[in-house]
Amino acid sequence: MKFSSHRPGWFAAIILACLVASLRAADAPARWKAGVATAVVTPAQAMWMAGYASRTNVSQGKFNELHAKALALEDERGARLVVVTLDLIGVPRTLRKSLEARVQKAWQLPPEGLLLNASHTHSGPEFRFGRAPADDGDFKPSTLGDTYGRDLEEKLFQLIGTALKERAPARLAYSFARAGFAMNRRLPTKDGYKNSPYPEGPVDHSVPVLRIEGADGQLRAVLFGYACHNTTLALYQFSGDYAGFAQDYFEADHPGTTALFLNGCSGDQNPYPRGTVELAQKHGRSLATAVEAALATTLKPVNGPLQSAFAEVTILYAPAPTRDEFKTRLASKDKYEASHAQRMLEKLDKGEKLPGDYPYPVQVVRFGEVLTLVALGGEVVVDYSLRLKRELAGPAVWVAGYSNDVMAYIPSLRVLREGGYEATGAMRFSTTHPGPWAESTEERIVKQVLELNQRLRTN
């Protein structure tokens, strides 16, 4: 991939400001240890791609590489956190659980010390449930997807180990900027909510940035976030979409630095305009520039302590349809609704009981009194970020979705009652979920976040 060497004057000014800030920071003690590691996770062969049910063929090469990256942090007390970012559609629960057990045994890293986050690129491989789309709209077992998943787990295990081994004295600092290309996609119409640009809908344009520099003041890594679907592209080539380009651009501008993207509460947010590689690159450049802007501010030093907590809260499904209701749906003109009904009936015919609840992952990480990072599972809508930023007392709040398990969309109560794709429609593609979530979902999740945060504050 080629990047333009043109740099306008304002860009040079930002770089100069960052260098001055680094020189000032170099006088402060290095209270942390940090290590970073990167691995390519682009499939070596053609695979079904994730994110769009309308695709009719397997991948056709790659536009740019997909990466997994690990950032290992340790405070002065020895508390550790490893953040793993993935240029992939999601994090299967099985992958999280297996890695959690392996890293705890190998490196004594506790479950609360591991955070996995997916960029949710729709130009990556389909491997979440060992499945691939078929002509009838259903999903069939995919041996290739299973093999990729096993290989991915081993790569991530080694990646985490490398990042832990690379720990060296470091300083951390936090700031944020903004980027404006994300827009709410739930357009209200007389026929319900349509997946289209809705400029009046809620958004979170914040770009939080955690700066990691060595004891010599040199920039080693940046962890940054944004709340926007990675859906600029619908290629048959593997690509990290705008988030992949943002990381590539930043690393090209800062040789030797690792850029890690943490997806936010972007379940109902899309990049606009969208549809071409050029637009994905523009959005990537916009996001990379926002990171530069954050680094040009007076960053807040992060001195610890590092505290983290992890729990699984039980969230409920709404009452499932009856067998007769599923049978009626078999005749639906919507092939995805019909195939979902067929899968549920097959389970019932085998004597299986449809699930009534789900173990939902919630993680809270506090960086001293400067920053609280909340990591939520699933495709969380932006309401969660906006609410938690209001309700969490104390330092700056950074809320990430797509973390530790991407099982489905997670609507707020507002979105659930409004209906539409994020509330009910997306569940048609599931092989396990019998229907939408119960109206208690938002309160259960937020209550768990607040409880974990309070536990950390009082420890």
N, C-alpha and C positions, 0 to 999 in steps of 0.2 A: 504494500500500500504506500502511496506517495502523499506527502503532506506539503502544503504550500510553505515556502520559506518567507513569504511576505509577512511582516510584522508592523502594524501601524504604530505611530508614536505613543498613543495611550497605552498600548500593550507593553512597550518598553518601560513606561513609567510604572506600571504595575509590577513588573519584574524587579525594578530597582527598589520599590517600596518593600517587596518581599525580602530582598537581600538585606536591606537596612534592618528590618524587623528581626531577621535571623541573627545578625551581628549583635543586636541588643540582647536577644534571648540566650546567646552563647555565654553570657556572663552568669546566668542562673544555673544552679546545680541540676544535673541530670537525675531526676528522681525516679525515672521509669527504666524498664528494659523493654525493648521492642524488637521483634523479628518479623520479616516478611518473606513470602514465598509465592511463586506463580507456577501454574501448570496449564498446558494446552489441553482442552477437553473436547476439541472438535472431533466428531466421529471420523474414523478413517475410511468408512465406506458409506454408500447411500443408505439412508434410513427415512422412515416416515417422519414428517416434521410436526411440531407441536403448535397448538394455539388456534388454528383455523380448521374447522371441520370441512370447509369447502375444498380443501386440497384433494387432488385426485391422483397424485403421483409422489414418488419418493424424492429425496433431495437430489440436486444436480450440482455437486461441488460446494465450494465455499466462497463467500465474498470476503470475509475476514475471519480470523480465528476466534473461537470461543475459549474463554479462560476461566479457571478457578484460581482464586487468590486467597491467601491466609495472612492475617495480621495477628501476631501474638503479643500480648501486653502483660506486663508484670509490674505491680507497684512495689513500694519499699518494704511492705510487710510480706511479700511473696504471693499475694493474691493474683491469680492469672485469668485472662480472658483470651480466647481465640475466636476471631471473627472470620468466617469463610464466606466469600462472595462468589456467586456462580452466574455465568452468562448462559443460563438455562431457564426453562419454563417454570420449574418449581423444585421443591424439596419434598420427596416422598417421606412419609412418616417412618417407613421401614428403614430408609437410608439414615435418617436422623438417629433412630434408636440403635442401629448397629454401630454407627460411628461413635455415638455417645459411650457405649459399652467398651469399645476397643480403645479409645483414647484415655478413658479412665483407668483401664488396666495397664496400658503401656506407659502413660505419662502422668498418672494420678490427677488428671484434669477432671474436675467434677462436672456433672451435667449442666449446672448453671454457668460454667465457664466456657461453654461452647455455643456459638451463635452461627447458624447457617442461614444465608439469605440469597434468594434467587432474583435475578434481574427481570425475569418473566419475558425474555425475548420470545417473540413468536416466530423466530427464524432459527430455532434450535431443534434438537431431536426429540421425538416422542418416546419417553421411556418411563413415565411416572408409574404406570400400573402394568408394565409388561404388555402393552397393547398397541395396536395399530388400526387405523380406520379401514373399513371395508366398504364395498359398493353399496351395501344396504343401509349405510348410516350407523351401523353398529360398530363395536370395537372388538377385534379378535386378538388372541394371544400373539405376542411378538417375541420370538426367541432372540432376535437381534437386539430388541430393546432390553431384554433381560441381561444379555451379555454386556451391553453398554453400561447398564446400571451396576453390575458387579465390578466392571473395570473402573468405573467412576468412583465407587466406594474405596477401592484400593488406592487410587490416585489421591483422593482426599485424605485418606489416612496418612499416606507418606507426606503430603503437603503440610498437614498440621504438624507432623513431627519435625519437618525441616524448619518451619517458622519458629517453633519452640527452641530448636537448637541454635537458630540465628540470633537469639535475643542478645542485645547489647545496650549499653546505657543510652537513654533517650529522654527527650522532653516532649510533652504533649501540650497543645493549645487548641482552643476552640473559637470559631466564629461562624457566621453564616452570611449568605447573600440571597439573591432571588433570580429566578429564571421564569419567563412568562409563556412558554409555548404549550404548557399543559392546560387543558380546558375540560370542564365537566362535560360528559357525553350523554347525560340523561335529559334529553329534550322532551318537555311535556307537550303532548298533542291531544286532540279530542279522542284519539284512539288509544291513549295510554302513553307510556314513556318509550321514546324511540332512541336508538343508539346514534346520536348525531350531535354536532357541536352545540353546546348550551352555555353561552358566555355569562349568563346570569346565575349559573349554578355555583355551588361552593367549590373552592380550590384551595390548595396549599402550595404556594409558589416558593416556599423557603428551600434554600440549598444549604443544609448544615454541613460543616466541614471540620473534621478533626485532623490537625496537622501533627505529624510525627517527624521529629528531626533528631539527628545523632548528637552526641556530646560535643561534636565539633561545629554544631550549628547548621550542618548540611541537611536539606530536606530529604527524608528517606521514604515517606509514604504520606498519602492523604486518603482518608476515608470520607466519602461524601455521599449525600443522598438527594433524592427528588421523588415527588409523588406523581408518577405518570406511567401509564402502560407503555411497554416497549413494543408498540404496534405501528410504527411508521411504515414498516415494510411488510410485504407479503410475498417474499421471494421463495424460489425453490433452491436457494443457496443459503448455507449456514452464515449467520451474521449475528453480532451482538446488538444490532439496531442502534438507536441513538446513544444508549448507555455505553455500548461497546466503543463507538466512535469517541465519545467524551473521554473515556479512559485512555484510548490510543492517542488522542490529541494532547492530553495533559502529559502523558509520559514522553511523547516526542518533544514537547517543549521543555521538559525537565529530565534529561537523560539520567538514568540511575535511580529514578523515583518510581515507586509503585502506586498506582491509582486504583482504589477499590470503590465500587458503586454499591450503595445500599438502597434497595427499592423502598419507597414509602407506602403510604396508604393510597394506592393508585387504582383501586378496583373500579372506580367510576370516572377515571381521568384518562384522556387520550392526548397524544401529541397532535397538534394541528398547526399548519396543514400537514398532510401525510400522503404516502403512496409512492414515493420515489427514493432512490438512494441519495440523491442530492438533498432532499429534505431531511433525511435521517442524519446526514453529515452536518447540515446547518444546525439542527437541534443539538447534535453532539458538541459542535463548536460553541453554541450558546451556553450549554451547561458547563463545559470546560472553562469558559470565560467567567462564569459565575463563581466557580471555584477559585479562579485567580483573584476575583474581586474580594472574596472572603479573606483570602490570604493577605490582601493589601490593607486590611483593616487592622486595628489594634486588637489582636487576639487575646483571649483570656487564658492565662496559664492554667493548666490542669495538673494539680499536685496530688490528687488522690485524697483519701484511700479509694481503691477500686472495690466495689461491692456488687454482687450479682445474685439474683434469685430466679428460679425457674419453677413453674408449676403447670399442671394440666387441669383446667377447669372443665367441668362437664357442661356442655351446651346441648340443648334439646332440639329435636326435630318437631315441626308441627305434626299433628296426627296424620298418619299415612293414609292414602286412599285405600278403600276396601278392594278386595279381589274383583268385585264386579265393576268398580270404577276403573281399575287397571284394564280389565277386559274391554270396556267401552273405548279406552284410549288406543287400543290396538288398531282401530279403524281411523285414527286421526290422520288428516292430510299432512300433518307435520311428522316427517319420518323420524325425527329425533325423539319426539314425544312417544310415538308408537314403539320405537325400539327400546326406550327406557321402560315402558310398561311391560314389554316382553321380558326384559331382564328381571324385573321385579316378580313377575308371575312365575318365571323359572325358579327363582329362589323359594317362593311359596310352595310351588309344586314339589320341591325337594324336602319340604318340611322345615325350611329355615325361617327364622323369625326376622322380620325387617328391623333394623336398628332403631332405637328410640332416642339415642344420644351419641355424643362424640367427645373424646378427650382432646380438648383444644389447648395448644401450647401458648403460654404467656411467659415472657422473660423481661426482667427489669435489670438494668445495669446503671449504677450510679458512679460517676467520676467525681468524687469529692462533693463539694457544694457548687460545682460549676455546671455539670451536665447530667441529665437523666436520659438514658436511651431505653425506649420501650420497643420490644420486638414481638410482633403478633403473627400468628399463623394465618394462612389463607389470603385470599384476594380481598383485603380489607378496604372498605370505601373510605373516602376522605373525612367523613364525619367523625371517625374515631380519632384521627390526628387532631382535628380542631377541638374536640371535646377534651381530650387528655391534656392538651396544652393549656386549657383553661383550668382544669381541675387539679392537676399535679402542682403542689406547692413547692416553692424553692427555686432551684436552678433552671437553666434552659432545658427544654424538653424536645427530644428528637424521637419521632414515632416511625417505625419501620413495619411494613407488612411483609408478606411472602417469606416469613421466617420460620424455620424449624419444621414446618409441615405446610404444604399448600394443598389443601383438601377440597376447597370450593371457594366460591365467593362468600364473604362475610358482610352482609348488609347491616346497616344501622336500623333502628326501629323505624325511622322515617322512611328509608328506602324500602324496607320490607312491606310497610303499609301502602306505599305508592305502587309497588309492583314493578314489573319490567324484568329485563334480562338479569341484572345483578341480584334481584330478589328471588325470582322463581325460575325464569327461563333457562338459566345456565345449568340447573340441576338435571335437565333432560339428558345431558351428556354423561352423567355419572353412571358408574357401574355398581355403586354401593349406596349412595344417598337415596332414600325413598321419596324425598320431596324437600320443600323449603324448611328453613330453620324456624323455630318458635320465636314469638315476640319477646321472650325473655333474654334472647341472645346478647344484645348489646349490654344490658345491665349486668349480666353474669361476667362478661369479659372485663368491663370497666371496673367492677367491684374487685376482681382478682388482681388487676393492675394496681389499684389503690392499696390493697392489702399487702402486696409484695413490696411496694414502695415504702409503706409505713414500717414494715418489718425491717427494711434496710436502714431507714432513718433512725430507728430506736436501737439498733445494734451497736 
